[in-house]
Structure formats: C-alpha cells, structure tokens
Amino acid sequence: MPMTSGMYSSNTSEWETPDWLFVKLDNEFKFTLDSCATIDNAKVKNFISPDDDALIQPWHGRVFMNPPYGREIGKWVAKAYEEARTNAAVVVCLLPSRTDTSWWHDYCMKGELRFLRGRLKFSNSKNSAPFPSVVVIFRR
C-alpha cells in the first residue's frame, strides 16, 4: 500500500496545523483560544478538547480553529460563523478549500478568504495534503 493511501481515506480527520502557518497567523491575531485541540497538538494555552465538545461550548476572544476534516466539518464551520457573530471578536479557520459544498456557500463565502498557495504539509504527515487549503476569517 502506498504511503499516501491514508491521506485519501477516512483513516484520520485530524490534520495538525503546520507550526510556520500557526505562528504567522498568531502574530497577526494573537489567539486566546484553540477551539479544536488535544493536549498533544494544542497551539494555544487555552484550548477545548474533544472531551469538552467545542460544538456546545461558547467561544470568546480571538479563536483559532482547525477542525476535524471529516463529514462533520460543516457543523464546525457553522459554529465558527455563529460564534463570531454572537460571542467571539474573531474566529480564524484553517479549512480544506471545498468550494462545491453547502457549508462553503452557506458560511465561508460570508467570511474573509485567504487561499493558500500550493498544498500544505500538515505537521502529522510525511506528504503534502491531497487538497488545497484556505484560511477563513469570521468577524462580528
């Protein structure tokens, strides 16, 4: 089986943010919360783990979100959009650029879009992602 076979399947929905990209975004936004993290991959001291279920927690401040990229991603994007409108000043999302999906048109098109050139090499992968990425910024 080729080394990239897991990247094209549902073996994992977690793609750890490359440090260089997080640092660049953090320098601009000064994040106060990582809304989708584990103790092993948290980029911000204050984070919400899967055990705490970020989809039901309120988010405040300057939030970084790199959600699970599985079938539930639309729920995460909707949550980021709503939290920016009601609680958080800014929610910055690292997402796959899936411009053909409902969640893209319903939410991402209402945010600031920063398309990333090339394919990201996520921190937990030996190869570049099989999809393009985008940073979507939701503000009040």
N, CA, C and O atoms as a GROMACS GRO file, in nm:
protein
  560
    1MET      N    1   0.084  -0.117   0.000
    1MET     CA    2   0.000   0.000   0.000
    1MET      C    3   0.089   0.124   0.000
    1MET      O    4   0.183   0.129   0.079
    2PRO      N    5   0.065   0.224  -0.085
    2PRO     CA    6   0.148   0.344  -0.090
    2PRO      C    7   0.139   0.424   0.040
    2PRO      O    8   0.039   0.417   0.112
    3MET      N    9   0.243   0.499   0.069
    3MET     CA   10   0.248   0.578   0.191
    3MET      C   11   0.137   0.682   0.197
    3MET      O   12   0.097   0.721   0.307
    4THR      N   13   0.086   0.728   0.086
    4THR     CA   14  -0.017   0.832   0.086
    4THR      C   15  -0.158   0.775   0.093
    4THR      O   16  -0.254   0.852   0.092
    5SER      N   17  -0.174   0.644   0.099
    5SER     CA   18  -0.307   0.586   0.094
    5SER      C   19  -0.396   0.636   0.207
    5SER      O   20  -0.516   0.656   0.185
    6GLY      N   21  -0.343   0.656   0.325
    6GLY     CA   22  -0.422   0.705   0.438
    6GLY      C   23  -0.471   0.847   0.417
    6GLY      O   24  -0.572   0.887   0.475
    7MET      N   25  -0.401   0.923   0.336
    7MET     CA   26  -0.440   1.062   0.313
    7MET      C   27  -0.565   1.071   0.227
    7MET      O   28  -0.634   1.173   0.230
    8TYR      N   29  -0.595   0.968   0.152
    8TYR     CA   30  -0.710   0.971   0.063
    8TYR      C   31  -0.828   0.896   0.122
    8TYR      O   32  -0.932   0.883   0.057
    9SER      N   33  -0.814   0.848   0.243
    9SER     CA   34  -0.920   0.773   0.306
    9SER      C   35  -0.968   0.846   0.431
    9SER      O   36  -0.928   0.960   0.456
   10SER      N   37  -1.052   0.780   0.508
   10SER     CA   38  -1.104   0.838   0.631
   10SER      C   39  -1.028   0.786   0.753
   10SER      O   40  -1.084   0.782   0.862
   11ASN      N   41  -0.901   0.745   0.734
   11ASN     CA   42  -0.824   0.695   0.847
   11ASN      C   43  -0.811   0.798   0.957
   11ASN      O   44  -0.808   0.762   1.075
   12THR      N   45  -0.803   0.924   0.921
   12THR     CA   46  -0.797   1.030   1.020
   12THR      C   47  -0.867   1.153   0.964
   12THR      O   48  -0.868   1.178   0.844
   13SER      N   49  -0.926   1.228   1.056
   13SER     CA   50  -0.988   1.354   1.015
   13SER      C   51  -0.911   1.471   1.076
   13SER      O   52  -0.949   1.587   1.060
   14GLU      N   53  -0.802   1.439   1.146
   14GLU     CA   54  -0.723   1.542   1.212
   14GLU      C   55  -0.597   1.570   1.132
   14GLU      O   56  -0.518   1.480   1.101
   15TRP      N   57  -0.579   1.697   1.098
   15TRP     CA   58  -0.463   1.742   1.023
   15TRP      C   59  -0.399   1.853   1.105
   15TRP      O   60  -0.449   1.966   1.107
   16GLU      N   61  -0.288   1.823   1.172
   16GLU     CA   62  -0.227   1.919   1.263
   16GLU      C   63  -0.167   2.037   1.187
   16GLU      O   64  -0.091   2.020   1.092
   17THR      N   65  -0.202   2.156   1.232
   17THR     CA   66  -0.157   2.280   1.169
   17THR      C   67  -0.004   2.288   1.166
   17THR      O   68   0.060   2.267   1.269
   18PRO      N   69   0.054   2.319   1.052
   18PRO     CA   70   0.200   2.339   1.047
   18PRO      C   71   0.238   2.457   1.137
   18PRO      O   72   0.171   2.560   1.138
   19ASP      N   73   0.346   2.440   1.211
   19ASP     CA   74   0.389   2.545   1.303
   19ASP      C   75   0.411   2.679   1.234
   19ASP      O   76   0.372   2.783   1.286
   20TRP      N   77   0.475   2.678   1.116
   20TRP     CA   78   0.506   2.804   1.048
   20TRP      C   79   0.378   2.882   1.016
   20TRP      O   80   0.376   3.005   1.025
   21LEU      N   81   0.272   2.811   0.979
   21LEU     CA   82   0.147   2.878   0.946
   21LEU      C   83   0.079   2.931   1.071
   21LEU      O   84   0.028   3.043   1.072
   22PHE      N   85   0.080   2.851   1.176
   22PHE     CA   86   0.018   2.898   1.300
   22PHE      C   87   0.090   3.022   1.353
   22PHE      O   88   0.024   3.118   1.394
   23VAL      N   89   0.222   3.021   1.353
   23VAL     CA   90   0.298   3.136   1.401
   23VAL      C   91   0.264   3.262   1.321
   23VAL      O   92   0.246   3.370   1.378
   24LYS      N   93   0.256   3.247   1.191
   24LYS     CA   94   0.222   3.361   1.106
   24LYS      C   95   0.084   3.416   1.142
   24LYS      O   96   0.067   3.538   1.154
   25LEU      N   97  -0.014   3.329   1.158
   25LEU     CA   98  -0.149   3.374   1.194
   25LEU      C   99  -0.155   3.429   1.336
   25LEU      O  100  -0.222   3.529   1.361
   26ASP      N  101  -0.086   3.363   1.428
   26ASP     CA  102  -0.085   3.409   1.567
   26ASP      C  103  -0.019   3.546   1.581
   26ASP      O  104  -0.062   3.627   1.663
   27ASN      N  105   0.083   3.572   1.502
   27ASN     CA  106   0.146   3.705   1.505
   27ASN      C  107   0.047   3.814   1.466
   27ASN      O  108   0.053   3.926   1.516
   28GLU      N  109  -0.043   3.780   1.376
   28GLU     CA  110  -0.144   3.877   1.332
   28GLU      C  111  -0.262   3.886   1.429
   28GLU      O  112  -0.308   3.996   1.460
   29PHE      N  113  -0.312   3.772   1.477
   29PHE     CA  114  -0.437   3.769   1.553
   29PHE      C  115  -0.420   3.756   1.704
   29PHE      O  116  -0.514   3.787   1.777
   30LYS      N  117  -0.306   3.711   1.752
   30LYS     CA  118  -0.283   3.694   1.896
   30LYS      C  119  -0.393   3.608   1.959
   30LYS      O  120  -0.470   3.656   2.042
   31PHE      N  121  -0.399   3.482   1.920
   31PHE     CA  122  -0.505   3.393   1.962
   31PHE      C  123  -0.513   3.374   2.113
   31PHE      O  124  -0.412   3.369   2.183
   32THR      N  125  -0.636   3.363   2.162
   32THR     CA  126  -0.661   3.339   2.304
   32THR      C  127  -0.726   3.202   2.327
   32THR      O  128  -0.738   3.158   2.441
   33LEU      N  129  -0.769   3.135   2.219
   33LEU     CA  130  -0.835   3.006   2.232
   33LEU      C  131  -0.809   2.922   2.107
   33LEU      O  132  -0.813   2.972   1.995
   34ASP      N  133  -0.781   2.793   2.128
   34ASP     CA  134  -0.774   2.693   2.021
   34ASP      C  135  -0.899   2.608   2.041
   34ASP      O  136  -0.909   2.534   2.138
   35SER      N  137  -0.994   2.619   1.949
   35SER     CA  138  -1.124   2.555   1.970
   35SER      C  139  -1.129   2.407   1.936
   35SER      O  140  -1.226   2.339   1.972
   36CYS      N  141  -1.028   2.355   1.870
   36CYS     CA  142  -1.028   2.213   1.829
   36CYS      C  143  -0.889   2.154   1.853
   36CYS      O  144  -0.808   2.146   1.761
   37ALA      N  145  -0.862   2.114   1.975
   37ALA     CA  146  -0.727   2.069   2.005
   37ALA      C  147  -0.727   1.953   2.104
   37ALA      O  148  -0.826   1.926   2.172
   38THR      N  149  -0.614   1.888   2.109
   38THR     CA  150  -0.588   1.789   2.213
   38THR      C  151  -0.467   1.838   2.291
   38THR      O  152  -0.400   1.933   2.250
   39ILE      N  153  -0.439   1.774   2.400
   39ILE     CA  154  -0.322   1.810   2.480
   39ILE      C  155  -0.194   1.799   2.397
   39ILE      O  156  -0.097   1.870   2.422
   40ASP      N  157  -0.194   1.709   2.298
   40ASP     CA  158  -0.075   1.685   2.216
   40ASP      C  159  -0.057   1.784   2.103
   40ASP      O  160   0.056   1.805   2.057
   41ASN      N  161  -0.166   1.848   2.056
   41ASN     CA  162  -0.150   1.936   1.940
   41ASN      C  163  -0.201   2.079   1.961
   41ASN      O  164  -0.207   2.157   1.866
   42ALA      N  165  -0.236   2.114   2.084
   42ALA     CA  166  -0.287   2.248   2.113
   42ALA      C  167  -0.184   2.353   2.074
   42ALA      O  168  -0.065   2.341   2.105
   43LYS      N  169  -0.231   2.455   2.006
   43LYS     CA  170  -0.144   2.564   1.963
   43LYS      C  171  -0.154   2.684   2.058
   43LYS      O  172  -0.070   2.774   2.054
   44VAL      N  173  -0.257   2.686   2.141
   44VAL     CA  174  -0.282   2.796   2.234
   44VAL      C  175  -0.298   2.734   2.373
   44VAL      O  176  -0.354   2.626   2.387
   45LYS      N  177  -0.250   2.803   2.475
   45LYS     CA  178  -0.258   2.752   2.611
   45LYS      C  179  -0.401   2.719   2.650
   45LYS      O  180  -0.426   2.616   2.713
   46ASN      N  181  -0.495   2.804   2.614
   46ASN     CA  182  -0.636   2.783   2.641
   46ASN      C  183  -0.698   2.711   2.522
   46ASN      O  184  -0.706   2.768   2.413
   47PHE      N  185  -0.743   2.586   2.540
   47PHE     CA  186  -0.798   2.510   2.429
   47PHE      C  187  -0.918   2.428   2.475
   47PHE      O  188  -0.937   2.404   2.594
   48ILE      N  189  -0.998   2.386   2.377
   48ILE     CA  190  -1.112   2.300   2.403
   48ILE      C  191  -1.081   2.164   2.342
   48ILE      O  192  -1.055   2.153   2.222
   49SER      N  193  -1.084   2.061   2.426
   49SER     CA  194  -1.051   1.926   2.381
   49SER      C  195  -1.177   1.854   2.334
   49SER      O  196  -1.288   1.900   2.361
   50PRO      N  197  -1.160   1.743   2.263
   50PRO     CA  198  -1.278   1.666   2.221
   50PRO      C  199  -1.366   1.624   2.340
   50PRO      O  200  -1.488   1.617   2.326
   51ASP      N  201  -1.306   1.597   2.455
   51ASP     CA  202  -1.385   1.560   2.573
   51ASP      C  203  -1.475   1.673   2.620
   51ASP      O  204  -1.580   1.648   2.680
   52ASP      N  205  -1.436   1.796   2.592
   52ASP     CA  206  -1.515   1.913   2.634
   52ASP      C  207  -1.617   1.956   2.528
   52ASP      O  208  -1.699   2.043   2.555
   53ASP      N  209  -1.612   1.897   2.410
   53ASP     CA  210  -1.706   1.920   2.300
   53ASP      C  211  -1.724   2.068   2.266
   53ASP      O  212  -1.817   2.133   2.313
   54ALA      N  213  -1.635   2.118   2.186
   54ALA     CA  214  -1.637   2.260   2.146
   54ALA      C  215  -1.764   2.300   2.073
   54ALA      O  216  -1.796   2.419   2.068
   55LEU      N  217  -1.836   2.205   2.017
   55LEU     CA  218  -1.958   2.240   1.945
   55LEU      C  219  -2.069   2.286   2.040
   55LEU      O  220  -2.166   2.349   1.995
   56ILE      N  221  -2.056   2.256   2.170
   56ILE     CA  222  -2.158   2.302   2.266
   56ILE      C  223  -2.105   2.406   2.364
   56ILE      O  224  -2.179   2.455   2.449
   57GLN      N  225  -1.977   2.439   2.353
   57GLN     CA  226  -1.916   2.539   2.441
   57GLN      C  227  -1.919   2.677   2.375
   57GLN      O  228  -1.910   2.686   2.253
   58PRO      N  229  -1.933   2.784   2.454
   58PRO     CA  230  -1.920   2.918   2.395
   58PRO      C  231  -1.772   2.948   2.369
   58PRO      O  232  -1.684   2.904   2.444
   59TRP      N  233  -1.745   3.022   2.263
   59TRP     CA  234  -1.610   3.064   2.230
   59TRP      C  235  -1.602   3.215   2.246
   59TRP      O  236  -1.694   3.287   2.209
   60HIS      N  237  -1.492   3.261   2.304
   60HIS     CA  238  -1.472   3.404   2.323
   60HIS      C  239  -1.330   3.442   2.283
   60HIS      O  240  -1.240   3.359   2.283
   61GLY      N  241  -1.312   3.569   2.249
   61GLY     CA  242  -1.178   3.621   2.220
   61GLY      C  243  -1.137   3.602   2.076
   61GLY      O  244  -1.219   3.611   1.984
   62ARG      N  245  -1.009   3.575   2.058
   62ARG     CA  246  -0.952   3.554   1.925
   62ARG      C  247  -0.924   3.404   1.911
   62ARG      O  248  -0.831   3.350   1.970
   63VAL      N  249  -1.008   3.340   1.832
   63VAL     CA  250  -1.014   3.194   1.828
   63VAL      C  251  -0.948   3.139   1.702
   63VAL      O  252  -0.970   3.186   1.591
   64PHE      N  253  -0.865   3.036   1.723
   64PHE     CA  254  -0.808   2.960   1.612
   64PHE      C  255  -0.884   2.829   1.603
   64PHE      O  256  -0.908   2.763   1.704
   65MET      N  257  -0.923   2.791   1.480
   65MET     CA  258  -0.995   2.666   1.461
   65MET      C  259  -0.938   2.590   1.341
   65MET      O  260  -0.942   2.638   1.228
   66ASN      N  261  -0.886   2.471   1.368
   66ASN     CA  262  -0.850   2.374   1.265
   66ASN      C  263  -0.931   2.250   1.300
   66ASN      O  264  -0.884   2.164   1.375
   67PRO      N  265  -1.053   2.240   1.246
   67PRO     CA  266  -1.145   2.134   1.288
   67PRO      C  267  -1.111   1.999   1.228
   67PRO      O  268  -1.029   1.989   1.138
   68PRO      N  269  -1.176   1.894   1.280
   68PRO     CA  270  -1.166   1.764   1.212
   68PRO      C  271  -1.222   1.780   1.070
   68PRO      O  272  -1.325   1.845   1.051
   69TYR      N  273  -1.156   1.722   0.971
   69TYR     CA  274  -1.193   1.742   0.832
   69TYR      C  275  -1.289   1.635   0.780
   69TYR      O  276  -1.302   1.619   0.659
   70GLY      N  277  -1.354   1.564   0.867
   70GLY     CA  278  -1.446   1.460   0.826
   70GLY      C  279  -1.583   1.512   0.788
   70GLY      O  280  -1.600   1.630   0.756
   71ARG      N  281  -1.681   1.424   0.792
   71ARG     CA  282  -1.817   1.456   0.748
   71ARG      C  283  -1.884   1.563   0.834
   71ARG      O  284  -1.982   1.624   0.790
   72GLU      N  285  -1.834   1.585   0.953
   72GLU     CA  286  -1.894   1.683   1.044
   72GLU      C  287  -1.839   1.824   1.025
   72GLU      O  288  -1.877   1.915   1.100
   73ILE      N  289  -1.752   1.846   0.929
   73ILE     CA  290  -1.686   1.976   0.915
   73ILE      C  291  -1.786   2.090   0.898
   73ILE      O  292  -1.761   2.201   0.944
   74GLY      N  293  -1.898   2.065   0.834
   74GLY     CA  294  -1.999   2.169   0.817
   74GLY      C  295  -2.051   2.222   0.949
   74GLY      O  296  -2.080   2.340   0.962
   75LYS      N  297  -2.063   2.134   1.049
   75LYS     CA  298  -2.107   2.176   1.183
   75LYS      C  299  -2.004   2.269   1.246
   75LYS      O  300  -2.039   2.366   1.313
   76TRP      N  301  -1.876   2.239   1.225
   76TRP     CA  302  -1.768   2.321   1.280
   76TRP      C  303  -1.766   2.460   1.216
   76TRP      O  304  -1.748   2.560   1.284
   77VAL      N  305  -1.784   2.464   1.086
   77VAL     CA  306  -1.782   2.591   1.014
   77VAL      C  307  -1.903   2.675   1.055
   77VAL      O  308  -1.891   2.796   1.075
   78ALA      N  309  -2.018   2.613   1.068
   78ALA     CA  310  -2.138   2.684   1.114
   78ALA      C  311  -2.116   2.739   1.254
   78ALA      O  312  -2.154   2.852   1.282
   79LYS      N  313  -2.057   2.660   1.342
   79LYS     CA  314  -2.029   2.703   1.479
   79LYS      C  315  -1.933   2.822   1.478
   79LYS      O  316  -1.955   2.919   1.551
   80ALA      N  317  -1.828   2.817   1.398
   80ALA     CA  318  -1.732   2.928   1.391
   80ALA      C  319  -1.801   3.056   1.346
   80ALA      O  320  -1.780   3.162   1.404
   81TYR      N  321  -1.883   3.046   1.244
   81TYR     CA  322  -1.956   3.162   1.193
   81TYR      C  323  -2.048   3.220   1.300
   81TYR      O  324  -2.048   3.341   1.323
   82GLU      N  325  -2.126   3.134   1.365
   82GLU     CA  326  -2.220   3.181   1.468
   82GLU      C  327  -2.147   3.238   1.589
   82GLU      O  328  -2.190   3.339   1.645
   83GLU      N  329  -2.037   3.176   1.630
   83GLU     CA  330  -1.962   3.227   1.746
   83GLU      C  331  -1.902   3.363   1.716
   83GLU      O  332  -1.897   3.449   1.804
   84ALA      N  333  -1.856   3.383   1.595
   84ALA     CA  334  -1.801   3.515   1.558
   84ALA      C  335  -1.911   3.621   1.564
   84ALA      O  336  -1.886   3.734   1.606
   85ARG      N  337  -2.030   3.584   1.524
   85ARG     CA  338  -2.141   3.679   1.523
   85ARG      C  339  -2.192   3.709   1.664
   85ARG      O  340  -2.235   3.821   1.692
   86THR      N  341  -2.188   3.610   1.754
   86THR     CA  342  -2.252   3.627   1.885
   86THR      C  343  -2.155   3.644   2.002
   86THR      O  344  -2.186   3.717   2.096
   87ASN      N  345  -2.039   3.578   1.999
   87ASN     CA  346  -1.951   3.579   2.116
   87ASN      C  347  -1.810   3.626   2.089
   87ASN      O  348  -1.758   3.712   2.160
   88ALA      N  349  -1.748   3.572   1.987
   88ALA     CA  350  -1.605   3.595   1.964
   88ALA      C  351  -1.583   3.717   1.875
   88ALA      O  352  -1.662   3.744   1.785
   89ALA      N  353  -1.478   3.788   1.901
   89ALA     CA  354  -1.443   3.901   1.815
   89ALA      C  355  -1.397   3.851   1.678
   89ALA      O  356  -1.432   3.908   1.575
   90VAL      N  357  -1.318   3.742   1.678
   90VAL     CA  358  -1.262   3.689   1.554
   90VAL      C  359  -1.248   3.537   1.566
   90VAL      O  360  -1.205   3.486   1.670
   91VAL      N  361  -1.286   3.465   1.461
   91VAL     CA  362  -1.260   3.322   1.453
   91VAL      C  363  -1.185   3.298   1.322
   91VAL      O  364  -1.236   3.328   1.214
   92VAL      N  365  -1.064   3.243   1.333
   92VAL     CA  366  -0.978   3.216   1.218
   92VAL      C  367  -0.976   3.064   1.197
   92VAL      O  368  -0.937   2.989   1.286
   93CYS      N  369  -1.020   3.022   1.079
   93CYS     CA  370  -1.036   2.879   1.050
   93CYS      C  371  -0.938   2.834   0.943
   93CYS      O  372  -0.925   2.898   0.839
   94LEU      N  373  -0.870   2.723   0.967
   94LEU     CA  374  -0.790   2.657   0.865
   94LEU      C  375  -0.874   2.542   0.812
   94LEU      O  376  -0.909   2.450   0.885
   95LEU      N  377  -0.907   2.550   0.683
   95LEU     CA  378  -1.002   2.456   0.624
   95LEU      C  379  -0.955   2.403   0.489
   95LEU      O  380  -0.873   2.466   0.422
   96PRO      N  381  -1.007   2.287   0.450
   96PRO     CA  382  -0.986   2.246   0.313
   96PRO      C  383  -1.070   2.337   0.224
   96PRO      O  384  -1.181   2.375   0.261
   97SER      N  385  -1.019   2.372   0.109
   97SER     CA  386  -1.092   2.460   0.017
   97SER      C  387  -1.188   2.374  -0.064
   97SER      O  388  -1.153   2.322  -0.170
   98ARG      N  389  -1.309   2.361  -0.012
   98ARG     CA  390  -1.411   2.276  -0.076
   98ARG      C  391  -1.525   2.366  -0.124
   98ARG      O  392  -1.632   2.372  -0.063
   99THR      N  393  -1.498   2.433  -0.232
   99THR     CA  394  -1.589   2.536  -0.281
   99THR      C  395  -1.719   2.482  -0.339
   99THR      O  396  -1.808   2.560  -0.375
  100ASP      N  397  -1.730   2.352  -0.349
  100ASP     CA  398  -1.851   2.292  -0.405
  100ASP      C  399  -1.950   2.244  -0.298
  100ASP      O  400  -2.053   2.185  -0.330
  101THR      N  401  -1.919   2.269  -0.171
  101THR     CA  402  -2.004   2.219  -0.062
  101THR      C  403  -2.103   2.324  -0.013
  101THR      O  404  -2.085   2.444  -0.032
  102SER      N  405  -2.207   2.274   0.050
  102SER     CA  406  -2.307   2.365   0.108
  102SER      C  407  -2.245   2.450   0.218
  102SER      O  408  -2.271   2.571   0.224
  103TRP      N  409  -2.164   2.390   0.306
  103TRP     CA  410  -2.107   2.468   0.416
  103TRP      C  411  -2.018   2.580   0.364
  103TRP      O  412  -2.008   2.686   0.426
  104TRP      N  413  -1.953   2.557   0.252
  104TRP     CA  414  -1.870   2.663   0.193
  104TRP      C  415  -1.958   2.782   0.154
  104TRP      O  416  -1.928   2.896   0.190
  105HIS      N  417  -2.065   2.755   0.080
  105HIS     CA  418  -2.151   2.862   0.032
  105HIS      C  419  -2.233   2.926   0.143
  105HIS      O  420  -2.257   3.047   0.141
  106ASP      N  421  -2.278   2.846   0.241
  106ASP     CA  422  -2.359   2.899   0.349
  106ASP      C  423  -2.280   2.985   0.446
  106ASP      O  424  -2.334   3.080   0.504
  107TYR      N  425  -2.152   2.954   0.466
  107TYR     CA  426  -2.075   3.023   0.569
  107TYR      C  427  -1.944   3.086   0.519
  107TYR      O  428  -1.923   3.205   0.538
  108CYS      N  429  -1.859   3.009   0.456
  108CYS     CA  430  -1.727   3.060   0.418
  108CYS      C  431  -1.736   3.182   0.328
  108CYS      O  432  -1.655   3.274   0.339
  109MET      N  433  -1.833   3.183   0.239
  109MET     CA  434  -1.848   3.296   0.147
  109MET      C  435  -1.882   3.426   0.220
  109MET      O  436  -1.873   3.535   0.162
  110LYS      N  437  -1.921   3.416   0.347
  110LYS     CA  438  -1.953   3.535   0.428
  110LYS      C  439  -1.832   3.583   0.506
  110LYS      O  440  -1.838   3.688   0.571
  111GLY      N  441  -1.722   3.510   0.500
  111GLY     CA  442  -1.601   3.547   0.572
  111GLY      C  443  -1.495   3.603   0.479
  111GLY      O  444  -1.515   3.616   0.358
  112GLU      N  445  -1.383   3.638   0.537
  112GLU     CA  446  -1.265   3.680   0.460
  112GLU      C  447  -1.190   3.555   0.420
  112GLU      O  448  -1.159   3.472   0.505
  113LEU      N  449  -1.161   3.540   0.292
  113LEU     CA  450  -1.096   3.420   0.240
  113LEU      C  451  -0.951   3.448   0.204
  113LEU      O  452  -0.920   3.544   0.134
  114ARG      N  453  -0.861   3.363   0.254
  114ARG     CA  454  -0.720   3.370   0.219
  114ARG      C  455  -0.677   3.233   0.169
  114ARG      O  456  -0.647   3.143   0.248
  115PHE      N  457  -0.674   3.218   0.038
  115PHE     CA  458  -0.636   3.090  -0.021
  115PHE      C  459  -0.485   3.071  -0.007
  115PHE      O  460  -0.407   3.164  -0.028
  116LEU      N  461  -0.445   2.950   0.030
  116LEU     CA  462  -0.304   2.920   0.049
  116LEU      C  463  -0.248   2.863  -0.081
  116LEU      O  464  -0.308   2.777  -0.145
  117ARG      N  465  -0.132   2.911  -0.117
  117ARG     CA  466  -0.067   2.866  -0.240
  117ARG      C  467  -0.009   2.726  -0.219
  117ARG      O  468   0.053   2.698  -0.116
  118GLY      N  469  -0.029   2.640  -0.317
  118GLY     CA  470   0.023   2.504  -0.308
  118GLY      C  471  -0.057   2.420  -0.210
  118GLY      O  472  -0.167   2.458  -0.170
  119ARG      N  473  -0.002   2.308  -0.174
  119ARG     CA  474  -0.066   2.216  -0.081
  119ARG      C  475   0.012   2.216   0.050
  119ARG      O  476   0.135   2.208   0.049
  120LEU      N  477  -0.059   2.226   0.162
  120LEU     CA  478   0.006   2.226   0.293
  120LEU      C  479   0.065   2.090   0.325
  120LEU      O  480   0.010   1.986   0.288
  121LYS      N  481   0.175   2.092   0.394
  121LYS     CA  482   0.229   1.970   0.453
  121LYS      C  483   0.196   1.981   0.601
  121LYS      O  484   0.264   2.051   0.676
  122PHE      N  485   0.092   1.911   0.642
  122PHE     CA  486   0.048   1.918   0.781
  122PHE      C  487   0.152   1.853   0.871
  122PHE      O  488   0.227   1.766   0.828
  123SER      N  489   0.157   1.897   0.996
  123SER     CA  490   0.261   1.854   1.089
  123SER      C  491   0.264   1.704   1.112
  123SER      O  492   0.371   1.649   1.140
  124ASN      N  493   0.150   1.637   1.102
  124ASN     CA  494   0.148   1.493   1.130
  124ASN      C  495   0.154   1.408   1.004
  124ASN      O  496   0.114   1.292   1.005
  125SER      N  497   0.202   1.466   0.894
  125SER     CA  498   0.206   1.393   0.767
  125SER      C  499   0.344   1.403   0.702
  125SER      O  500   0.412   1.504   0.715
  126LYS      N  501   0.382   1.297   0.633
  126LYS     CA  502   0.509   1.299   0.561
  126LYS      C  503   0.495   1.363   0.424
  126LYS      O  504   0.594   1.402   0.362
  127ASN      N  505   0.371   1.373   0.376
  127ASN     CA  506   0.344   1.424   0.242
  127ASN      C  507   0.250   1.544   0.248
  127ASN      O  508   0.185   1.568   0.349
  128SER      N  509   0.245   1.617   0.140
  128SER     CA  510   0.152   1.729   0.131
  128SER      C  511   0.009   1.676   0.124
  128SER      O  512  -0.015   1.563   0.082
  129ALA      N  513  -0.084   1.759   0.167
  129ALA     CA  514  -0.225   1.722   0.166
  129ALA      C  515  -0.274   1.700   0.023
  129ALA      O  516  -0.222   1.761  -0.070
  130PRO      N  517  -0.373   1.614   0.005
  130PRO     CA  518  -0.428   1.590  -0.128
  130PRO      C  519  -0.537   1.692  -0.165
  130PRO      O  520  -0.615   1.670  -0.257
  131PHE      N  521  -0.541   1.803  -0.093
  131PHE     CA  522  -0.643   1.905  -0.117
  131PHE      C  523  -0.583   2.043  -0.092
  131PHE      O  524  -0.487   2.056  -0.016
  132PRO      N  525  -0.637   2.146  -0.156
  132PRO     CA  526  -0.594   2.283  -0.129
  132PRO      C  527  -0.653   2.330   0.005
  132PRO      O  528  -0.753   2.276   0.051
  133SER      N  529  -0.591   2.429   0.065
  133SER     CA  530  -0.636   2.482   0.194
  133SER      C  531  -0.665   2.631   0.184
  133SER      O  532  -0.619   2.700   0.094
  134VAL      N  533  -0.742   2.677   0.280
  134VAL     CA  534  -0.782   2.817   0.287
  134VAL      C  535  -0.792   2.858   0.434
  134VAL      O  536  -0.826   2.777   0.520
  135VAL      N  537  -0.762   2.984   0.459
  135VAL     CA  538  -0.788   3.042   0.590
  135VAL      C  539  -0.913   3.128   0.574
  135VAL      O  540  -0.917   3.217   0.489
  136VAL      N  541  -1.015   3.099   0.655
  136VAL     CA  542  -1.138   3.174   0.652
  136VAL      C  543  -1.149   3.249   0.784
  136VAL      O  544  -1.134   3.190   0.892
  137ILE      N  545  -1.173   3.378   0.776
  137ILE     CA  546  -1.180   3.462   0.896
  137ILE      C  547  -1.321   3.516   0.911
  137ILE      O  548  -1.374   3.584   0.822
  138PHE      N  549  -1.381   3.484   1.025
  138PHE     CA  550  -1.513   3.536   1.058
  138PHE      C  551  -1.497   3.644   1.164
  138PHE      O  552  -1.428   3.623   1.264
  139ARG      N  553  -1.561   3.757   1.143
  139ARG     CA  554  -1.558   3.867   1.240
  139ARG      C  555  -1.702   3.909   1.269
  139ARG      O  556  -1.793   3.879   1.192
  140ARG      N  557  -1.721   3.977   1.379
  140ARG     CA  558  -1.854   4.029   1.414
  140ARG      C  559  -1.903   4.124   1.309
  140ARG      O  560  -2.013   4.177   1.321
   0.00000   0.00000   0.00000
